[in-house]
């Protein structure tokens, strides 16, 4: 049975917005930052929330200034405090809506709010796909994060929690955590893969433009707690979905190896092979299909200065930039070149870039 949250697009959007409104009543800086970042990504949310955001910013700024003036202890995480102090210096009026443009087949977005995001595991050098869950590290069971939960419920035999993405880069962007109390690391298992496939098959017609992204460890996953990234309302799809590309039956080659699967079973067999080969990968789940992109491990190559690293959305052709000058001038060739730098040695994974095509699967490469 489809959870009520996903009954239709209007229901999901309204629940998303109402949750943000509730978070503005929270006295933590992190809650304000989350609401601001989500509102700045979506014009309708921005119009709805701006008056309350502006008022709350003034309140929190006054409280923080008063506390600093009197030398009082600040009861806020250091990351949130740093981001809010940046906002005070910048001024809330300088935080603009996310801008979008195209460079050839690629999408670019300039996201000023996301530029404030602190580094977590995404800056780490990673050598192995699997690492133990760290109870002392950042994970989705932390008590302070529960206020950022959009929904908790069941799908079949699975317990799911859906959290806001604090710094979104996709429409109505959320983090889907299956069986959170199991404390599993970011290492995809068959049951979670099948759950993701099933969820999108069940809600795809109800919520057009919905999908799930996944970053393996070593492919710019920033949290080592099993999760996928849900988005909804991107009806035009990502560039990787364009029919022009060879993996979709077209004539043009994507800059790095991409494999499309229309079979949940065959997709899992390929993921297992990548696990065995310790090959990092990014996934884009769409209703009835999966785009799988093997790639080199983060830290084993030097990315360009204009990016903090390519995760699932960048690998799918949507590039998020935090510098306005880069957003204005970055071109088609530079993006294609950056994508090509991620191409791995697929020998151990048992595949070539020019794999055989079939009704359930096709491959393409540079």
KANORNOR-V160469 format. One record per pair of residues at least 24 apart in sequence whose C-alpha atoms are under 8 Angstrom apart, sorted by sequence separation. I is the first residue (numbers start at 1). J is the second residue. If there is no record, write none. Layout:
i->[I/I]
j->[J/J]
//
This chain:
i->[32/208/209/210/315/32/207/208/209/210/263/264/207/208/209/262/263/340/61/208/209/262/17/21/24/188/209/261/262/284/24/187/260/261/282/283/86/186/187/260/261/282/29/186/260/261/24/259/260/284/83/258/259/282/83/258/259/304/57/83/186/258/303/257/258/140/186/256/257/54/186/188/257/79/141/185/186/187/140/141/185/186/301/184/185/186/301/183/184/183/155/30/180/296/29/33/295/296/28/178/295/296/177/178/294/295/296/30/33/117/133/177/294/29/33/46/133/176/177/240/29/133/175/176/294/114/132/175/176/43/113/114/131/175/176/29/40/42/114/130/174/175/40/41/42/130/173/174/40/41/130/173/174/40/111/129/173/172/173/171/172/170/171/172/219/171/218/219/171/217/218/219/170/216/216/279/215/216/197/215/214/215/213/214/41/194/213/214/279/213/277/212/213/277/40/211/212/276/211/212/193/211/274/37/210/211/219/240/273/36/37/210/219/239/240/273/190/219/220/238/239/218/219/238/239/218/238/255/204/255/204/256/139/255/256/138/139/140/200/255/138/139/200/201/256/257/129/130/200/201/256/129/197/200/128/129/196/197/220/128/134/197/220/221/126/127/133/197/219/220/126/133/197/219/125/131/219/266/258/215/257/215/262/263/122/214/262/263/121/122/213/261/262/121/122/213/260/261/121/260/261/120/121/259/260/120/259/260/259/258/259/257/258/257/258/256/257/256/257/254/255/256/253/254/255/253/254/249/253/248/247/246/247/31/246/247/246/23/23/38/41/38/41/37/38/41/42/34/37/38/41/42/19/34/35/37/34/107/33/34/106/16/38/105/15/5/129/129/3/128/129/3/129/169/3/2/1/1/16/13/127/126/126/125/126/124/125/126/124/125/123/122/7/6/9/8/9/7/8/9/2/6/7/2/6/115/115/114/115/109/111/107/108/109/110/111/112/106/107/108/109/110/111/112/105/106/107/108/109/110/106/108/110/110/110/109/108/9/9/106/103/104/105/103/104/103/106]
j->[56/232/233/234/339/57/232/233/234/235/288/289/233/234/235/288/289/366/88/235/236/289/45/49/52/216/237/289/290/312/53/216/289/290/311/312/116/216/217/290/291/312/60/217/291/292/56/291/292/316/116/291/292/315/117/292/293/338/92/118/221/293/338/293/294/177/223/293/294/92/224/226/295/118/180/224/225/226/180/181/225/226/341/225/226/227/342/225/226/226/199/76/226/342/76/80/342/343/76/226/343/344/226/227/343/344/345/80/83/167/183/227/344/80/84/97/184/227/228/291/81/185/227/228/346/167/185/228/229/97/167/168/185/229/230/84/95/97/169/185/229/230/96/97/98/186/229/230/97/98/187/230/231/98/169/187/231/231/232/231/232/231/232/233/280/233/280/281/234/280/281/282/234/280/281/344/281/282/264/282/282/283/282/283/111/264/283/284/349/284/348/284/285/349/113/284/285/349/285/286/268/286/349/113/286/287/295/316/349/113/114/287/296/316/317/350/268/297/298/316/317/297/298/317/318/298/318/336/286/337/287/339/223/339/340/223/224/225/285/340/224/225/286/287/342/343/216/217/287/288/343/217/285/288/217/218/285/286/309/218/224/287/310/311/217/218/224/288/310/311/218/225/289/311/218/224/312/360/353/311/353/312/359/360/220/312/360/361/220/221/312/360/361/221/222/313/360/361/222/361/362/222/223/361/362/223/362/363/363/363/364/363/364/364/365/364/365/365/366/364/365/366/364/365/366/365/366/362/366/362/362/362/363/148/363/364/364/147/148/165/168/166/169/166/167/170/171/164/167/168/171/172/150/165/166/168/166/239/166/167/239/150/172/239/150/151/275/278/153/278/279/154/280/320/155/155/155/156/172/172/297/297/298/298/299/298/299/300/299/300/308/309/203/203/206/206/207/206/207/208/202/206/207/203/207/321/322/322/323/318/320/317/318/319/320/321/322/317/318/319/320/321/322/323/317/318/319/320/321/322/319/321/323/324/327/327/327/232/233/332/330/331/332/331/332/332/335]
//
